Amino acid sequence: MDRINRLSTRMARFEHTDLYVVITESFCASRPALDVLDAVLEAGVRLVQLREKRLEGGELYARARAFCKRTRRVGALLIIDDRLDIALAVGADGVHLGQSDLPIEAARRIAPELVLGGSAHNLDEALAAQDAGASYVNIGPIFPTATKEAPTGAVGPDLITDIAPHLSIPFTCMGGIKAHNIGQVVSRGARHVAVVTAVTAAANPRAAAAELREATRPR
């Protein structure tokens, strides 16, 4: 299978996902990140991101390899935050790039087979990511969150309806999304909803993931 066909296959799988769980061990309530990964995969989650900004080199590579082994076993997509080199080295499905990371167009030249996510805090950034070759755009932070700093602060759920009609690629949304407010993003057309502590810090990550997956289904 050539590299472009591999991307098409990955994006076809992406389209069938719902909950997008972002895992950072420091947000896993003193549990190993791999234990939380196993729990969310058992709940049927098929889109996972490994985000470990404090790990470097061999330690990040080893964790990414372990994540990749588990996600491949069940056919889930694995996205690596920031690090294109790690994503390529372990055979992950994609990489997510923020506004200050490697430019999407450069990543696309290097890795045409990877799912490339781009962060956007407004319509201009979303369209720029799309034009640069992103596979999906992440809109956020929707609600206030302590898991990631953003220069804009919370953008609010109405930004989803402002941006979505202008996109020809899928979008995800994240930032402070919990069981009590996920309906506000789903009702605005979000199909791929990204969460961190709503699952990773829950007393029962498997149950939390299952509950949120159910909530992503439009009523």
C-alpha positions as a Markdown table, in Angstrom:
| # | Residue | x | y | z |
|---|---|---|---|---|
| 1 | Met | 0.0 | 0.0 | 0.0 |
| 2 | Asp | 1.5 | 3.4 | -1.0 |
| 3 | Arg | 1.7 | 6.2 | 1.5 |
| 4 | Ile | -1.3 | 8.2 | 0.2 |
| 5 | Asn | -3.5 | 5.1 | 0.3 |
| 6 | Arg | -2.4 | 4.5 | 3.8 |
| 7 | Leu | -3.5 | 8.0 | 4.8 |
| 8 | Ser | -6.9 | 7.4 | 3.1 |
| 9 | Thr | -7.4 | 4.2 | 5.1 |
| 10 | Arg | -6.5 | 5.9 | 8.3 |
| 11 | Met | -8.9 | 8.8 | 7.7 |
| 12 | Ala | -11.7 | 6.3 | 6.9 |
| 13 | Arg | -11.1 | 4.8 | 10.3 |
| 14 | Phe | -10.9 | 8.3 | 11.8 |
| 15 | Glu | -14.4 | 9.1 | 10.5 |
| 16 | His | -15.9 | 6.1 | 12.4 |
| 17 | Thr | -14.4 | 7.3 | 15.8 |
| 18 | Asp | -16.3 | 9.3 | 18.4 |
| 19 | Leu | -14.4 | 9.9 | 21.7 |
| 20 | Tyr | -10.8 | 11.1 | 21.4 |
| 21 | Val | -8.9 | 10.4 | 24.6 |
| 22 | Val | -5.7 | 12.4 | 25.2 |
| 23 | Ile | -3.5 | 10.7 | 27.8 |
| 24 | Thr | -0.8 | 12.3 | 29.9 |
| 25 | Glu | 0.4 | 10.3 | 32.8 |
| 26 | Ser | 0.5 | 13.3 | 35.2 |
| 27 | Phe | -3.3 | 13.6 | 34.7 |
| 28 | Cys | -4.0 | 9.9 | 35.3 |
| 29 | Ala | -4.6 | 10.2 | 39.1 |
| 30 | Ser | -1.3 | 8.5 | 40.0 |
| 31 | Arg | -2.0 | 5.5 | 37.7 |
| 32 | Pro | 0.3 | 4.4 | 34.9 |
| 33 | Ala | -0.6 | 5.8 | 31.6 |
| 34 | Leu | -0.7 | 2.3 | 30.1 |
| 35 | Asp | -3.3 | 1.2 | 32.6 |
| 36 | Val | -5.6 | 4.1 | 31.6 |
| 37 | Leu | -4.9 | 3.3 | 27.9 |
| 38 | Asp | -6.0 | -0.3 | 28.4 |
| 39 | Ala | -9.2 | 0.9 | 30.2 |
| 40 | Val | -10.3 | 3.3 | 27.4 |
| 41 | Leu | -9.6 | 0.7 | 24.7 |
| 42 | Glu | -11.7 | -1.7 | 26.6 |
| 43 | Ala | -14.5 | 0.9 | 26.5 |
| 44 | Gly | -14.3 | 0.9 | 22.7 |
| 45 | Val | -12.4 | 4.2 | 22.2 |
| 46 | Arg | -10.6 | 4.0 | 18.9 |
| 47 | Leu | -8.8 | 7.3 | 18.8 |
| 48 | Val | -6.1 | 8.1 | 21.3 |
| 49 | Gln | -3.4 | 10.7 | 21.6 |
| 50 | Leu | -0.2 | 10.3 | 23.6 |
| 51 | Arg | 0.7 | 13.8 | 25.0 |
| 52 | Glu | 3.8 | 13.8 | 27.1 |
| 53 | Lys | 5.5 | 17.2 | 26.8 |
| 54 | Arg | 7.9 | 16.5 | 29.7 |
| 55 | Leu | 9.3 | 13.2 | 28.3 |
| 56 | Glu | 12.2 | 13.3 | 25.9 |
| 57 | Gly | 14.2 | 10.9 | 23.8 |
| 58 | Gly | 14.3 | 7.3 | 24.8 |
| 59 | Glu | 11.7 | 7.5 | 27.5 |
| 60 | Leu | 9.1 | 9.1 | 25.2 |
| 61 | Tyr | 10.0 | 6.6 | 22.4 |
| 62 | Ala | 9.5 | 3.6 | 24.8 |
| 63 | Arg | 6.1 | 4.9 | 25.9 |
| 64 | Ala | 5.0 | 5.6 | 22.4 |
| 65 | Arg | 6.0 | 2.1 | 21.3 |
| 66 | Ala | 4.0 | 0.5 | 24.2 |
| 67 | Phe | 1.0 | 2.7 | 23.2 |
| 68 | Cys | 1.4 | 1.7 | 19.6 |
| 69 | Lys | 1.5 | -2.0 | 20.4 |
| 70 | Arg | -1.8 | -1.8 | 22.4 |
| 71 | Thr | -3.7 | 0.4 | 19.9 |
| 72 | Arg | -2.7 | -1.7 | 16.9 |
| 73 | Arg | -4.0 | -4.8 | 18.7 |
| 74 | Val | -7.5 | -3.5 | 18.7 |
| 75 | Gly | -7.4 | -1.4 | 15.5 |
| 76 | Ala | -7.4 | 2.0 | 17.3 |
| 77 | Leu | -5.7 | 5.1 | 15.9 |
| 78 | Leu | -2.7 | 6.5 | 17.8 |
| 79 | Ile | -1.8 | 10.2 | 17.5 |
| 80 | Ile | 1.4 | 11.5 | 19.0 |
| 81 | Asp | 1.4 | 15.1 | 20.3 |
| 82 | Asp | 4.0 | 17.4 | 18.8 |
| 83 | Arg | 6.7 | 14.9 | 17.9 |
| 84 | Leu | 6.7 | 13.9 | 14.2 |
| 85 | Asp | 10.0 | 12.0 | 14.7 |
| 86 | Ile | 8.5 | 9.8 | 17.5 |
| 87 | Ala | 5.4 | 9.2 | 15.5 |
| 88 | Leu | 7.4 | 8.0 | 12.5 |
| 89 | Ala | 9.8 | 6.0 | 14.6 |
| 90 | Val | 7.1 | 3.9 | 16.3 |
| 91 | Gly | 4.8 | 3.6 | 13.4 |
| 92 | Ala | 2.0 | 5.7 | 14.9 |
| 93 | Asp | -1.0 | 6.8 | 12.8 |
| 94 | Gly | -0.5 | 10.5 | 13.1 |
| 95 | Val | 0.8 | 13.5 | 14.9 |
| 96 | His | -1.0 | 16.6 | 16.4 |
| 97 | Leu | 0.7 | 19.9 | 15.8 |
| 98 | Gly | 0.0 | 23.1 | 17.7 |
| 99 | Gln | 0.5 | 26.7 | 16.5 |
| 100 | Ser | 4.1 | 26.8 | 17.7 |
| 101 | Asp | 5.1 | 23.3 | 16.5 |
| 102 | Leu | 6.6 | 22.1 | 13.2 |
| 103 | Pro | 4.5 | 23.7 | 10.4 |
| 104 | Ile | 1.8 | 21.4 | 9.0 |
| 105 | Glu | 3.0 | 21.8 | 5.4 |
| 106 | Ala | 6.5 | 20.7 | 6.4 |
| 107 | Ala | 5.1 | 17.7 | 8.3 |
| 108 | Arg | 3.0 | 16.8 | 5.3 |
| 109 | Arg | 6.0 | 16.8 | 3.0 |
| 110 | Ile | 7.9 | 14.5 | 5.3 |
| 111 | Ala | 5.0 | 12.2 | 6.2 |
| 112 | Pro | 2.3 | 12.1 | 3.5 |
| 113 | Glu | 0.9 | 8.9 | 5.1 |
| 114 | Leu | 0.2 | 10.3 | 8.5 |
| 115 | Val | -2.9 | 11.8 | 10.0 |
| 116 | Leu | -2.0 | 15.4 | 10.8 |
| 117 | Gly | -4.0 | 17.3 | 13.3 |
| 118 | Gly | -3.7 | 21.1 | 13.7 |
| 119 | Ser | -4.8 | 23.2 | 16.6 |
| 120 | Ala | -7.1 | 26.2 | 16.0 |
| 121 | His | -8.4 | 28.9 | 18.3 |
| 122 | Asn | -10.3 | 30.8 | 15.6 |
| 123 | Leu | -11.5 | 30.6 | 12.0 |
| 124 | Asp | -8.4 | 32.0 | 10.4 |
| 125 | Glu | -6.2 | 29.4 | 12.2 |
| 126 | Ala | -8.6 | 26.6 | 11.2 |
| 127 | Leu | -8.5 | 27.6 | 7.5 |
| 128 | Ala | -4.8 | 28.0 | 7.6 |
| 129 | Ala | -4.4 | 24.5 | 9.0 |
| 130 | Gln | -6.7 | 23.1 | 6.3 |
| 131 | Asp | -4.9 | 24.9 | 3.5 |
| 132 | Ala | -1.5 | 23.6 | 4.8 |
| 133 | Gly | -2.6 | 20.0 | 4.5 |
| 134 | Ala | -4.1 | 19.1 | 7.9 |
| 135 | Ser | -6.2 | 15.9 | 8.1 |
| 136 | Tyr | -8.3 | 17.4 | 10.8 |
| 137 | Val | -8.6 | 20.6 | 12.8 |
| 138 | Asn | -9.0 | 20.7 | 16.6 |
| 139 | Ile | -11.1 | 23.6 | 17.8 |
| 140 | Gly | -10.5 | 24.7 | 21.4 |
| 141 | Pro | -10.2 | 25.1 | 24.2 |
| 142 | Ile | -14.0 | 25.1 | 24.3 |
| 143 | Phe | -14.4 | 25.5 | 28.1 |
| 144 | Pro | -11.8 | 26.6 | 30.7 |
| 145 | Thr | -9.2 | 23.9 | 31.3 |
| 146 | Ala | -6.1 | 23.4 | 33.4 |
| 147 | Thr | -4.5 | 20.7 | 31.2 |
| 148 | Lys | -3.1 | 23.0 | 28.6 |
| 149 | Glu | -2.3 | 26.7 | 28.4 |
| 150 | Ala | -3.9 | 28.7 | 25.5 |
| 151 | Pro | -3.3 | 32.3 | 24.8 |
| 152 | Thr | -6.9 | 32.8 | 23.9 |
| 153 | Gly | -8.5 | 31.3 | 27.0 |
| 154 | Ala | -11.8 | 29.4 | 26.4 |
| 155 | Val | -13.3 | 30.1 | 23.0 |
| 156 | Gly | -16.8 | 28.8 | 23.8 |
| 157 | Pro | -19.0 | 26.2 | 22.1 |
| 158 | Asp | -20.4 | 28.7 | 19.6 |
| 159 | Leu | -17.0 | 28.8 | 17.8 |
| 160 | Ile | -17.8 | 25.3 | 16.6 |
| 161 | Thr | -20.8 | 26.5 | 14.6 |
| 162 | Asp | -18.7 | 29.5 | 13.4 |
| 163 | Ile | -15.9 | 27.3 | 12.0 |
| 164 | Ala | -17.4 | 24.0 | 11.0 |
| 165 | Pro | -19.3 | 25.2 | 7.9 |
| 166 | His | -16.0 | 26.5 | 6.4 |
| 167 | Leu | -14.2 | 23.2 | 6.7 |
| 168 | Ser | -13.9 | 20.4 | 4.1 |
| 169 | Ile | -11.9 | 18.2 | 6.6 |
| 170 | Pro | -13.1 | 16.7 | 9.9 |
| 171 | Phe | -12.7 | 18.6 | 13.1 |
| 172 | Thr | -12.3 | 17.7 | 16.7 |
| 173 | Cys | -13.0 | 19.9 | 19.7 |
| 174 | Met | -11.5 | 19.8 | 23.2 |
| 175 | Gly | -10.9 | 21.8 | 26.4 |
| 176 | Gly | -12.8 | 21.4 | 29.6 |
| 177 | Ile | -15.3 | 19.0 | 28.1 |
| 178 | Lys | -17.0 | 16.8 | 30.8 |
| 179 | Ala | -20.1 | 14.7 | 31.1 |
| 180 | His | -22.2 | 17.7 | 32.2 |
| 181 | Asn | -21.3 | 19.9 | 29.2 |
| 182 | Ile | -20.5 | 17.5 | 26.3 |
| 183 | Gly | -24.1 | 18.0 | 25.0 |
| 184 | Gln | -23.2 | 21.6 | 24.2 |
| 185 | Val | -20.6 | 20.5 | 21.7 |
| 186 | Val | -22.5 | 17.5 | 20.3 |
| 187 | Ser | -25.6 | 19.7 | 19.7 |
| 188 | Arg | -23.4 | 22.0 | 17.6 |
| 189 | Gly | -22.2 | 19.2 | 15.3 |
| 190 | Ala | -19.1 | 17.9 | 17.0 |
| 191 | Arg | -18.7 | 14.2 | 16.2 |
| 192 | His | -15.1 | 13.7 | 17.4 |
| 193 | Val | -14.9 | 15.0 | 21.0 |
| 194 | Ala | -11.5 | 15.1 | 22.7 |
| 195 | Val | -11.1 | 14.8 | 26.5 |
| 196 | Val | -8.4 | 14.5 | 29.0 |
| 197 | Thr | -9.2 | 14.4 | 32.7 |
| 198 | Ala | -12.9 | 13.6 | 32.2 |
| 199 | Val | -11.6 | 10.1 | 31.5 |
| 200 | Thr | -7.9 | 9.9 | 32.6 |
| 201 | Ala | -8.6 | 11.3 | 36.2 |
| 202 | Ala | -11.9 | 9.5 | 36.6 |
| 203 | Ala | -12.3 | 6.9 | 39.4 |
| 204 | Asn | -13.2 | 4.4 | 36.7 |
| 205 | Pro | -11.7 | 5.5 | 33.3 |
| 206 | Arg | -13.4 | 2.6 | 31.4 |
| 207 | Ala | -16.9 | 3.6 | 32.7 |
| 208 | Ala | -16.2 | 7.3 | 32.1 |
| 209 | Ala | -15.1 | 6.7 | 28.6 |
| 210 | Ala | -18.2 | 4.5 | 27.9 |
| 211 | Glu | -20.5 | 7.2 | 29.3 |
| 212 | Leu | -18.9 | 9.9 | 27.2 |
| 213 | Arg | -19.0 | 7.8 | 24.1 |
| 214 | Glu | -22.7 | 7.3 | 24.6 |
| 215 | Ala | -23.1 | 11.1 | 25.0 |
| 216 | Thr | -21.4 | 11.8 | 21.6 |
| 217 | Arg | -24.3 | 10.1 | 19.8 |
| 218 | Pro | -26.6 | 12.8 | 18.5 |
| 219 | Arg | -30.1 | 12.6 | 20.0 |
